[in-house]
């Protein structure tokens, strides 16, 4: 079982992957501006880990919830609904 950990900020997104539930490995820091959406960033990271999906995901984000969606600060134009 794999768990994807994501920390989404205005400028960067950080990923980690836990395959055993005890340790976090495969840490990466990517630029938000390099991806059109959160989904695109996740898919790109998972490809680098030879994964197509994960069983669980834990998110941390600097965003405000408004009108049914999370909207980010700074230069991050992503919307997660």
PARO-793657 format. One record per residue: residue in three letters; x, y, z of N, C-alpha, C in turn. Coordinates in Angstrom, 2 decimals. Atoms other than C-alpha are relative to their C-alpha. Example, Ala and Ser with C-alpha at 12.3 -4.5 7.8 and 13.67 -1.06 7.14 Angstrom:
+-----+---------+---------+---------+---------+----------+---------+---------+---------+---------+
!  aa !  n.east ! n.north !    n.up ! ca.east ! ca.north !   ca.up !  c.east ! c.north !    c.up !
+-----+---------+---------+---------+---------+----------+---------+---------+---------+---------+
! ALA !    0.89 !   -1.19 !    0.00 !   12.30 !    -4.50 !    7.80 !    0.90 !    1.20 !    0.00 !
! SER !   -0.82 !   -1.19 !   -0.06 !   13.67 !    -1.06 !    7.14 !   -0.77 !    1.09 !    0.73 !
+-----+---------+---------+---------+---------+----------+---------+---------+---------+---------+
END
This chain:
+-----+---------+---------+---------+---------+----------+---------+---------+---------+---------+
!  aa !  n.east ! n.north !    n.up ! ca.east ! ca.north !   ca.up !  c.east ! c.north !    c.up !
+-----+---------+---------+---------+---------+----------+---------+---------+---------+---------+
! UNK !    0.84 !   -1.17 !    0.00 !    0.00 !     0.00 !    0.00 !    0.90 !    1.24 !    0.00 !
! UNK !   -0.81 !   -1.20 !    0.08 !    1.43 !     3.40 !   -0.95 !   -0.82 !    1.22 !    0.44 !
! UNK !    0.61 !   -1.25 !   -0.45 !    0.72 !     6.82 !    0.52 !    0.82 !    1.15 !   -0.56 !
! UNK !   -0.64 !   -1.18 !    0.57 !    1.51 !    10.03 !   -1.34 !   -0.19 !    1.16 !    0.96 !
! UNK !    0.05 !   -1.18 !   -0.86 !    2.36 !    13.04 !    0.81 !    0.29 !    1.22 !   -0.85 !
! UNK !   -0.15 !   -1.21 !    0.80 !    1.96 !    16.51 !   -0.71 !   -0.07 !    1.23 !    0.89 !
! UNK !    0.02 !   -1.30 !   -0.66 !    2.79 !    19.95 !    0.63 !   -0.03 !    1.04 !   -1.11 !
! UNK !    0.20 !   -0.92 !    1.11 !    1.42 !    22.57 !   -1.75 !    0.07 !    1.43 !    0.51 !
! UNK !   -0.12 !   -1.42 !   -0.33 !    2.53 !    26.17 !   -1.46 !   -0.30 !    0.85 !   -1.21 !
! UNK !    0.25 !   -0.91 !    1.10 !    2.23 !    29.20 !   -3.65 !    1.02 !   -0.14 !   -1.12 !
! UNK !   -1.09 !    0.07 !    0.98 !    5.56 !    28.58 !   -5.41 !    0.44 !   -1.43 !   -0.29 !
! UNK !   -0.50 !    1.37 !    0.15 !    6.52 !    24.93 !   -4.83 !   -1.01 !   -1.03 !    0.51 !
! UNK !    0.71 !    1.15 !   -0.53 !    4.93 !    21.55 !   -4.31 !    1.05 !   -1.04 !    0.37 !
! UNK !   -0.94 !    1.01 !   -0.47 !    6.79 !    18.94 !   -2.29 !   -0.74 !   -1.33 !    0.12 !
! UNK !    0.58 !    1.34 !   -0.04 !    6.13 !    15.22 !   -2.61 !    0.89 !   -0.93 !    0.79 !
! UNK !   -0.68 !    1.13 !   -0.60 !    7.09 !    12.20 !   -0.60 !   -0.88 !   -1.22 !   -0.21 !
! UNK !    0.76 !    1.23 !    0.22 !    6.04 !     8.59 !   -1.00 !    0.39 !   -1.01 !    1.07 !
! UNK !   -0.23 !    1.05 !   -0.98 !    5.65 !     5.97 !    1.68 !   -0.61 !   -1.28 !   -0.55 !
! UNK !    0.50 !    1.29 !    0.50 !    5.38 !     2.41 !    0.48 !   -0.21 !   -1.00 !    1.12 !
! UNK !    0.13 !    0.95 !   -1.11 !    5.62 !     0.76 !    3.89 !   -0.81 !    0.57 !    1.17 !
! UNK !    0.78 !   -0.61 !   -1.06 !    3.59 !     3.19 !    6.03 !    0.83 !    0.47 !    1.18 !
! UNK !   -0.85 !   -0.38 !   -1.13 !    6.57 !     3.86 !    8.28 !    1.05 !    1.04 !   -0.38 !
! UNK !   -1.04 !   -0.95 !    0.41 !    9.11 !     5.84 !    6.26 !   -0.45 !    0.77 !   -1.24 !
! UNK !    0.31 !   -0.84 !    1.15 !    8.92 !     8.65 !    3.73 !    1.26 !    0.07 !   -0.87 !
! UNK !   -1.12 !    0.03 !    0.94 !   11.15 !     8.30 !    0.69 !   -0.38 !    0.77 !   -1.26 !
! UNK !    0.23 !   -0.54 !    1.33 !   11.50 !     9.68 !   -2.79 !   -0.53 !    1.43 !    0.05 !
! UNK !    0.41 !   -1.38 !   -0.20 !   11.21 !    13.32 !   -1.73 !    0.40 !    0.85 !   -1.19 !
! UNK !   -0.25 !   -0.88 !    1.14 !   10.92 !    15.87 !   -4.52 !   -0.64 !    1.36 !    0.26 !
! UNK !    0.52 !   -1.36 !   -0.09 !   10.41 !    19.64 !   -4.69 !   -0.11 !    0.52 !   -1.44 !
! UNK !    0.26 !   -0.44 !    1.36 !    8.82 !    20.90 !   -7.91 !   -0.60 !    1.40 !   -0.01 !
! UNK !    0.58 !   -1.34 !    0.14 !    7.80 !    24.34 !   -9.16 !   -1.45 !   -0.11 !   -0.47 !
! UNK !    1.41 !   -0.01 !    0.37 !    4.06 !    24.90 !   -9.28 !   -0.19 !    0.51 !   -1.43 !
! UNK !    0.14 !   -0.62 !    1.32 !    4.47 !    27.06 !  -12.40 !    0.31 !   -0.95 !   -1.15 !
! UNK !   -0.34 !    0.96 !    1.05 !    5.79 !    24.04 !  -14.32 !   -1.17 !   -0.92 !   -0.37 !
! UNK !    1.13 !    0.90 !    0.21 !    2.37 !    22.33 !  -14.16 !   -1.30 !    0.78 !   -0.12 !
! UNK !    1.27 !   -0.69 !    0.22 !   -1.07 !    23.35 !  -15.37 !   -1.00 !   -0.24 !    1.11 !
! UNK !    0.96 !    0.34 !   -1.06 !   -2.83 !    21.68 !  -12.44 !    0.67 !   -0.88 !    1.05 !
! UNK !   -0.45 !    0.90 !   -1.06 !   -2.38 !    19.76 !   -9.21 !    0.07 !   -1.43 !   -0.54 !
! UNK !    0.03 !    1.36 !    0.57 !   -3.35 !    16.58 !  -11.04 !    1.20 !   -0.25 !   -0.90 !
! UNK !   -1.15 !    0.15 !    0.89 !   -0.64 !    17.16 !  -13.66 !    1.29 !   -0.17 !    0.80 !
! UNK !   -1.19 !    0.12 !   -0.84 !    1.97 !    17.61 !  -10.92 !    0.07 !   -1.37 !    0.66 !
! UNK !    0.04 !    1.33 !   -0.63 !    0.88 !    14.43 !   -9.12 !    0.36 !   -1.07 !   -1.02 !
! UNK !   -0.28 !    1.00 !    1.02 !    0.93 !    12.41 !  -12.33 !    1.47 !    0.00 !   -0.40 !
! UNK !   -1.42 !   -0.11 !    0.35 !    4.40 !    13.70 !  -13.19 !    0.88 !   -0.63 !    1.08 !
! UNK !   -0.79 !    0.57 !   -1.09 !    5.78 !    12.83 !   -9.77 !   -0.15 !   -1.52 !    0.04 !
! UNK !    0.21 !    1.45 !   -0.06 !    4.20 !     9.37 !   -9.74 !    0.72 !   -0.73 !   -1.13 !
! UNK !   -0.74 !    0.62 !    1.12 !    5.70 !     8.64 !  -13.18 !    1.48 !   -0.16 !    0.35 !
! UNK !   -1.43 !    0.11 !   -0.37 !    9.19 !     9.36 !  -11.77 !    0.22 !   -1.13 !    0.99 !
! UNK !   -0.10 !    1.09 !   -0.97 !    8.47 !     6.73 !   -9.12 !   -0.53 !   -1.32 !   -0.57 !
! UNK !    0.52 !    1.18 !    0.69 !    7.13 !     4.21 !  -11.68 !   -1.30 !   -0.49 !    0.65 !
! UNK !    1.32 !    0.27 !   -0.58 !    3.67 !     4.43 !  -10.07 !   -1.04 !    0.63 !   -0.90 !
! UNK !    1.10 !   -0.60 !    0.75 !    0.35 !     5.09 !  -11.77 !   -1.07 !    0.55 !    0.92 !
! UNK !    0.99 !   -0.45 !   -0.98 !   -1.71 !     5.64 !   -8.62 !    0.55 !   -0.28 !    1.40 !
! UNK !   -0.37 !    0.29 !   -1.39 !   -1.48 !     5.59 !   -4.85 !   -1.27 !   -0.40 !    0.74 !
! UNK !    1.14 !    0.45 !   -0.77 !   -3.72 !     4.04 !   -2.22 !   -0.59 !    1.10 !    0.87 !
! UNK !    0.41 !   -1.09 !   -0.88 !   -3.84 !     7.11 !    0.03 !    0.78 !    1.25 !   -0.37 !
! UNK !   -0.69 !   -1.26 !    0.21 !   -2.93 !    10.78 !   -0.16 !   -0.24 !    0.90 !    1.21 !
! UNK !    0.10 !   -0.98 !   -1.08 !   -2.21 !    13.30 !    2.58 !    0.46 !    1.33 !   -0.56 !
! UNK !   -0.29 !   -1.33 !    0.54 !   -2.32 !    16.98 !    1.63 !    0.19 !    1.03 !    1.10 !
! UNK !   -0.19 !   -1.20 !   -0.81 !   -1.00 !    20.08 !    3.31 !    0.08 !    1.14 !   -1.01 !
! UNK !   -0.01 !   -1.07 !    1.00 !   -1.70 !    23.34 !    1.52 !   -0.28 !    1.36 !    0.60 !
! UNK !    0.21 !   -1.40 !   -0.37 !   -1.58 !    27.09 !    1.89 !   -1.08 !    0.54 !   -0.93 !
! UNK !    1.11 !   -0.37 !    0.87 !   -5.02 !    27.72 !    0.44 !   -1.22 !    0.40 !    0.82 !
! UNK !    1.26 !   -0.38 !   -0.62 !   -8.38 !    29.22 !    1.24 !   -1.12 !   -0.78 !   -0.67 !
! UNK !    1.16 !    0.69 !    0.54 !  -11.62 !    27.30 !    0.83 !   -1.09 !    1.02 !   -0.24 !
! UNK !    1.02 !   -0.99 !    0.36 !  -14.18 !    29.42 !   -1.02 !   -0.84 !   -0.54 !   -1.16 !
! UNK !    0.92 !    0.46 !    1.04 !  -17.25 !    28.50 !   -3.08 !    0.27 !   -1.43 !   -0.43 !
! UNK !   -0.16 !    1.42 !    0.29 !  -16.56 !    24.77 !   -2.84 !    1.33 !   -0.44 !   -0.56 !
! UNK !   -1.30 !    0.36 !    0.54 !  -12.92 !    24.86 !   -3.92 !    1.12 !    0.66 !    0.80 !
! UNK !   -1.19 !   -0.58 !   -0.63 !   -9.45 !    25.46 !   -2.52 !    0.72 !    0.86 !   -1.03 !
! UNK !   -0.72 !   -0.92 !    0.87 !   -7.69 !    28.48 !   -4.04 !    1.27 !    0.43 !    0.73 !
! UNK !   -1.31 !   -0.22 !   -0.60 !   -4.03 !    29.14 !   -3.45 !    0.41 !    1.47 !   -0.01 !
! UNK !   -0.56 !   -1.35 !   -0.10 !   -2.07 !    32.25 !   -2.55 !    1.16 !    0.14 !   -0.99 !
! UNK !   -1.18 !   -0.30 !    0.81 !    0.87 !    33.84 !   -4.33 !   -0.26 !   -0.21 !   -1.49 !
! UNK !    0.09 !    0.17 !    1.46 !    1.46 !    32.85 !   -7.95 !   -0.67 !   -1.31 !   -0.42 !
! UNK !    0.58 !    1.28 !    0.31 !   -0.31 !    29.51 !   -7.74 !   -1.46 !    0.17 !   -0.44 !
! UNK !    1.36 !   -0.16 !    0.55 !   -3.40 !    29.58 !  -10.00 !   -0.82 !   -1.27 !    0.06 !
! UNK !    0.74 !    1.25 !   -0.08 !   -4.44 !    26.00 !   -9.26 !   -1.25 !    0.16 !    0.85 !
! UNK !    1.23 !    0.10 !   -0.78 !   -7.93 !    25.26 !   -7.96 !   -0.24 !   -1.49 !    0.23 !
! UNK !    0.31 !    1.39 !   -0.31 !   -8.74 !    22.01 !   -6.18 !   -1.43 !   -0.03 !    0.53 !
! UNK !    1.39 !    0.09 !   -0.44 !  -12.42 !    21.14 !   -5.90 !   -0.42 !   -1.43 !    0.23 !
+-----+---------+---------+---------+---------+----------+---------+---------+---------+---------+
END
